[in-house]
Amino acid sequence: MNHLVIAPLLLPLLAGVALILLRGSAAPVRQALSGAATLAMVGAALALLFRVSNGEVLVYQLGNWPAPFGIVLVADRLAAVMVLITALLAANVALVTVRGADHAGRYFQVLFQLQLFGLNGAFLTGDLFNLFVFFEVLLIASYGLLLHGGGRDRTRAGLHYVALNLIGSTLFLFAVGTLYGLLGTLNMADLAQRLAELAPADLGLVRAAGLLLFVVFALKAALAPLHLWLPGAYGHTSAPVAAMFAIMTKVGAYAILRVYSLMFGPDSGPAAGLIDPWLLPLALLTVAIGTFGVLASQRLAQQAAYLVMASAGTLLTAFGLGDGAAVAAGLYYLAHTTFAAAALFLLANILGKARGAVHDRLVAGPELPHGQLLAGAYLLIALAVSGLPPLSGFVGKWLILQSSLGSTWMPWVLGVLLVTGLLGVVALARSGSRLFFEIDPAASAGAAPRLGDLAAPLLLVLIGIAMVVYAGPLYEFSQAAAQQLVHPDAYLNAVLQAGGRVMTR
Amino acid sequence: MEALISIVVGVLTACGVYLSLRGRTFPVVLGLTLLSYAVNLFLFVMGRLTTGAPPIIRDGATEYADPLPQALVLTAIVISFGMTAFVVILALRARAELGNDHVDGEESPR
């Protein structure tokens, strides 16, 4: 067995446990440990990605129990690239937290590492109940991170977020229980195989369970009409946490992609195409509602939160189109939007501190120290977020639009994405002119921004620029990953043969 | 027996949904708890109802109870227990910081 598969899980878990034991030690010790673990995770994720880039699907049987009786971790191209995106994002967020953003509490780094453990677990697991457990791990860490620092708005948003996610967990368990009761297995590859031989009498129950799962994943991915928790939760939490949460809606999108390509994909027998009538229209609705929120926002962090929602809608539009080219475009866009949204959250915090009492509210404020530098950073990040050339957002959106050309939904996809794209540009340009050009002489500026704080958002932009320079190879990789999803035979073979069984589908 | 368990799960779920839609944090916490009770019971009976059947292989046994749902429900109980403790603390903190126990932090205008 290849122990590389479990390395992205063990690193943050062990670091998190060590950080609990070291809670009395000096802050630099904890920050160094957390930073080193995050950097090691980037290394492990890169190694894993190179290992699976030839198309091999690595299966890791926990406790050496053969699948489907034991729990397996599965690393294919998609899982490896999601782990790498998480690791790169985490490294940049760690750069912010070690510069003092974690001073509000001594458990910040613990929660941060456990959040990474939950995220990587959700991406790598091959078992449906295990997916639930990792969702809970990442959620409970996110509850702690979200509330970190306290405050009225944060507590209120946190209460909504926690209650909604607890209901989501309950629905997840109902769906998992129904699937187990009907099919007698929880291994996703085994479930896929048994769904193909489903008795017609059970079809209704399986469809109900599949749609319940869709509700749960849609809640995580902030798909309309289950998006209402997102603007409050993301808009009111602290900047590094909001930046880290840029990957959280992508966990929902990943779960939709994984479960529905594997278990309810086009070749999966009687229950095939279960969510096809729902996903694409709801995703387009999400983009539209998110863009209205962007236009109506009063604060930059809130605007960034609505931009996350609109980008989640764009991503699910690509996944909803469903063919290989669209999924590949979606994967490229997923990486781009995670980094761009995180950069915007981090910059909003820097601007908010520099603007003193008006914080990041979109009203006339004081003249900023280093105003030109901050405005330049804002311009770069706004270009990336809104999908204008020459940055990665443009390439991602262009690929999605191109992949929709052959679909019957083409007019809707083109219309919604282009109009909302224009509105997004208008909103970000208006925010920029409010923040940098409208000067209120009476307002006093806050502390001068430390230029080192700009390192993390600019590094994230740099990753975006690298994604444009290497767009060709990256898109080829996305296509290969999408092919593995659209034709999941390699995944099914790898998991079931590791358990000594022969695939019959 | 199956009918009785189904009714219990249904009643628990209905009460849980009703309570979690209320406007105060205490009924919402109770509702979330009832929902987790309902789903734990539901997971448990997904292994089918058996009486006196061993869950592991034993000589001479002809009928077995499914051990997996018992393991699953144990995990689910632990998780929901921890989450309930967390949401109770969060509700108390919201009461302290917001000055009332409404889920939106302010009394709705009547």
Chai-1 contact restraints between the chains, C-beta under 6 A:
chainA,res_idxA,chainB,res_idxB,connection_type,confidence,min_distance_angstrom,max_distance_angstrom,comment,restraint_id
A,F129,B,L72,contact,1.0,0.0,6.0,A-B,restraint_1
A,E136,B,I79,contact,1.0,0.0,6.0,A-B,restraint_2
A,R152,B,E97,contact,1.0,0.0,6.0,A-B,restraint_3
A,T155,B,A94,contact,1.0,0.0,6.0,A-B,restraint_4
A,T155,B,E97,contact,1.0,0.0,6.0,A-B,restraint_5
A,R156,B,G105,contact,1.0,0.0,6.0,A-B,restraint_6
A,L159,B,L90,contact,1.0,0.0,6.0,A-B,restraint_7
A,L159,B,A94,contact,1.0,0.0,6.0,A-B,restraint_8
A,V162,B,V87,contact,1.0,0.0,6.0,A-B,restraint_9
A,V162,B,L90,contact,1.0,0.0,6.0,A-B,restraint_10
A,A163,B,V28,contact,1.0,0.0,6.0,A-B,restraint_11
A,L166,B,L32,contact,1.0,0.0,6.0,A-B,restraint_12
A,L166,B,M83,contact,1.0,0.0,6.0,A-B,restraint_13
A,T170,B,L35,contact,1.0,0.0,6.0,A-B,restraint_14
A,T170,B,V39,contact,1.0,0.0,6.0,A-B,restraint_15
A,L173,B,V39,contact,1.0,0.0,6.0,A-B,restraint_16
A,L173,B,A76,contact,1.0,0.0,6.0,A-B,restraint_17
A,F174,B,V39,contact,1.0,0.0,6.0,A-B,restraint_18
A,G177,B,F42,contact,1.0,0.0,6.0,A-B,restraint_19
A,G177,B,L43,contact,1.0,0.0,6.0,A-B,restraint_20
A,G177,B,M46,contact,1.0,0.0,6.0,A-B,restraint_21
A,Y180,B,M46,contact,1.0,0.0,6.0,A-B,restraint_22
A,G181,B,M46,contact,1.0,0.0,6.0,A-B,restraint_23
